Amino acid sequence: MDAPSAGYRETLRRLTINDERFIRDVLARRGPGGSAAELGSPSQELIRLGAVIALDANPAVIDAQVAAVLGSGAKRADVTDALLTVAPCIGSARLVAMAPRIAMAMGYDVFESLELPEP
């Protein structure tokens, strides 16, 4: 039984008993039938983005996850919404630190824009 198609009880049971094959498939983002899934749905990718933000992942991981989010069909505003959604969990210091990293991952240099004169 593949991870995504398992019922919630079976999923929790297999995780609890540390079913190595099941966990390996989950960590490899295996889709139905055991094939490697390239991208998940926008919701899945946004949840993963929230996780890498909360874990204070390195910039390469954040870049890759933002690319996965945008590649799944989500919009740039969805990325910033994900950042704001996890804000109560990560606190203001991490929120402020993550903002320019997320911006750079989307190709927006916030620091450069701060140097421009105000309109």
Beta strands, then each sheet from edge to edge (+ up, - down):
end
